[in-house]
Amino acid sequence: MPYNSNINELILAKMENNNFGGDWTKIKIEILVDYAKAYLTIMKDRKFFKLMYFDGFAGSGFIIKNKKEKIDVTIGAAKRIIEISEPRSFDTYYFVEKDPIFFGELKKNTKDAYPKKANSIFPVCDDCNKKLIDLGNFLRDPKNKNVRTLAYIDPCGMQVEWRSIESLRGLPIDMWILVPTGLGVNRLLKKNGHISDAWLEKLEIFLGLTKEEIGKRFYKKSPTLFEDITHFEKERDAIEKSAKLYQSRLKEVFEYVSKPYELKNSSNSTMYHLYLTSNNKAAEKIGSDIVKKYNN
Ligand SMILES: C[S@@+](CC[C@H](N)C(=O)[O-])C[C@H]1O[C@@H](n2cnc3c(N)ncnc32)[C@H](O)[C@@H]1O
């Protein structure tokens, strides 16, 4: 792998800024790959279905981490999924990446690196939210009623807008989605409730709730000596509460949501929760079994 080029130095710097890395990075890819293999095994003999893989935050193809000059390279999810050929491959692969530098590498590491599958690989440099809405419209089109999709939504922050998730209601999609409960939602919910307008707007877009609804779920009012002054106090366990809240939001769109895989940092603080959503009960069972294996 070409590590010593300037482009890789640039990618490494960007990855460190973006909270890439950590052992959880490898585990979430293993969870996805285990699931994809189970999915492809079930779909092996159902030849009438066209299988699409959709990756909304595809990265560059590799995850490069610099631990005190010890370079650790992980093969990214995009390549791991393309490399699955047994028991069958996906018929099409859509990879979305917004950053033009990562996108350039992604194209080289996917479409250009697998000539036999090149015609079925579609990398695109765009915003995942836009492409999720396009995906919903594509799957709703009666011409595409035989398409079944496995999606992987792996953002580093709070980029996924609730309305994009909502646009997938009722569609034949199994989706692994990484939710930044600790690293995103909890960080924006200030202890004293004094949240800037910009952060409140971010929370509203991410959760699809109004600021009043968000306030009710995460803050309690405590009386002060002065009747006209209300003091807001953040509820305990805001990370767990945001995980439960997002899970229940997902259940409004998909019939089934798996148990979460909790991604923790080295100080044992929860950063993300990973869920599988589906309209198929068997899918949820497989997802929850895989999560259980890795949570243990
Ligand atoms: C955690 S990384 C993805 C790692 C990748 N799944 C892998 O296994 O290698 C998140 C990626 O999402 C990209 N990104 C950030 N915001 C985005 C957006 N709104 N739409 C699409 N990609 C975005 C970042 O540039 C970054 O490469």
Ligand as a Chemical Component Dictionary entry (heavy atoms), coordinates in Angstrom:
data_LIG
# 
_chem_comp.id                   LIG 
_chem_comp.type                 NON-POLYMER 
_chem_comp.pdbx_formal_charge   0 
_chem_comp.three_letter_code    LIG 
# 
loop_
_chem_comp_atom.comp_id 
_chem_comp_atom.atom_id 
_chem_comp_atom.alt_atom_id 
_chem_comp_atom.type_symbol 
_chem_comp_atom.charge 
_chem_comp_atom.model_Cartn_x 
_chem_comp_atom.model_Cartn_y 
_chem_comp_atom.model_Cartn_z 
_chem_comp_atom.pdbx_ordinal 
LIG C1  C1  C 0  -15.933 7.377  9.750 1  
LIG S1  S1  S 1  -15.489 7.844  8.128 2  
LIG C2  C2  C 0  -15.966 6.495  7.170 3  
LIG C3  C3  C 0  -15.054 5.305  7.233 4  
LIG C4  C4  C 0  -15.489 4.220  6.267 5  
LIG N1  N1  N 0  -16.826 3.753  6.560 6  
LIG C5  C5  C 0  -14.521 3.046  6.281 7  
LIG O1  O1  O 0  -14.858 1.946  6.716 8  
LIG O2  O2  O -1 -13.391 3.266  5.819 9  
LIG C6  C6  C 0  -16.641 9.075  7.679 10 
LIG C7  C7  C 0  -16.448 9.665  6.273 11 
LIG O3  O3  O 0  -17.593 10.430 5.953 12 
LIG C8  C8  C 0  -17.182 11.571 5.183 13 
LIG N2  N2  N 0  -18.276 12.554 5.297 14 
LIG C9  C9  C 0  -18.461 13.513 6.233 15 
LIG N3  N3  N 0  -19.626 14.155 6.032 16 
LIG C10 C10 C 0  -20.216 13.580 4.963 17 
LIG C11 C11 C 0  -21.459 13.765 4.298 18 
LIG N4  N4  N 0  -22.340 14.688 4.711 19 
LIG N5  N5  N 0  -21.759 12.979 3.252 20 
LIG C12 C12 C 0  -20.882 12.011 2.835 21 
LIG N6  N6  N 0  -19.684 11.790 3.411 22 
LIG C13 C13 C 0  -19.360 12.558 4.483 23 
LIG C14 C14 C 0  -15.878 11.967 5.800 24 
LIG O4  O4  O 0  -15.094 12.711 4.881 25 
LIG C15 C15 C 0  -15.269 10.612 6.133 26 
LIG O5  O5  O 0  -14.469 10.149 5.073 27 
# 
loop_
_chem_comp_bond.comp_id 
_chem_comp_bond.atom_id_1 
_chem_comp_bond.atom_id_2 
_chem_comp_bond.value_order 
_chem_comp_bond.pdbx_ordinal 
LIG C1  S1  SING 1  
LIG S1  C2  SING 2  
LIG S1  C6  SING 3  
LIG C2  C3  SING 4  
LIG C3  C4  SING 5  
LIG C4  N1  SING 6  
LIG C4  C5  SING 7  
LIG C5  O1  DOUB 8  
LIG C5  O2  SING 9  
LIG C6  C7  SING 10 
LIG C7  O3  SING 11 
LIG C7  C15 SING 12 
LIG O3  C8  SING 13 
LIG C8  N2  SING 14 
LIG C8  C14 SING 15 
LIG N2  C9  SING 16 
LIG N2  C13 SING 17 
LIG C9  N3  DOUB 18 
LIG N3  C10 SING 19 
LIG C10 C11 SING 20 
LIG C10 C13 DOUB 21 
LIG C11 N4  SING 22 
LIG C11 N5  DOUB 23 
LIG N5  C12 SING 24 
LIG C12 N6  DOUB 25 
LIG N6  C13 SING 26 
LIG C14 O4  SING 27 
LIG C14 C15 SING 28 
LIG C15 O5  SING 29 
# 
